[in-house]
Amino acid sequence: MIELYYWPTPNGHKITLFLEESGLDYKVFPINIGAGDQFKPDFLAFSPNNRMPAIIDRDPADGGEAITVFESGAILQYLAEKTGKFLPTDVRGRKTVMEWLFWQMGGLGPMAGQNHHFGTYAPEKIPYAITRYVNETNRLYGVLNKRLEGRKFIAGDDYTIADMASYPWIVSHEKQQQDLNDFPNLKRWFTEIEARPATVAAYKVGEGMRNPVMTDEDKKVLFGQTANSTNKG
């Protein structure tokens, strides 16, 4: 049994995508990030960066005590190695998937996240910041579009954790001020993943959890964090 500590954000969706695709038995424990659940001591005990998602594997491969994993990229790698799915075992194929997983973790996710923040949530609209992150998101879309030319998925013919990591960050392309028609290879890839039954099921997991509009109190909790925030709860 995998315990998934989750909220319906792009990083949270990465893990439900894997779990639905793999068929692993799992149970969801909502972490309401607007309410500050991520600062509760019980959660911080295994997710010290006060971020979700995180997992507890109650049935690890070595048969020992439960294993905890935080950080979405690390969780995807762990689950892929646990199941033997969505991560090649040959050295070259694995290398490629891990390159693109790290590309998402270090580039697409952070830049698109700043795009969301300054374009949607920031109380003051700062033109330089908005332009900076919209343009960088556009550049990254271009990188992915070029990568997908002549390839079905990011690493080649097979669907992998590299695709699962990137897809949720493309879902909000309109909010990111990006037009998928400008990126035909990316649009084809996105549409194909969107239609997968496991993708549909993964996104249903979070339906109804979050408020349709982020309140000022939610923003205060999410965007006002300092080193002392972990003392809450």
Secondary structure, 3 states (H helix, E strand, C coil): CEEEEECCCHHHHHHHHHHHHHCCCEEEEECCCCCCHHHCHHHHCCCCCCCCCEEEECCCCCCCCCEEEECHHHHHHHHHHHHCCCCCCCHHHHHHHHHHHHHHHHHHHHHHHHHHHHHHHCCCCCHHHHHHHHHHHHHHHHHHHHHCCCCCECCECCCCHHHHHHHHHHCCCCCCCCCHHHCHHHHHHHHHHHCCHHHHHHHHCCCCCCCCCCCHHHHHHHHCCCHHHHHCC
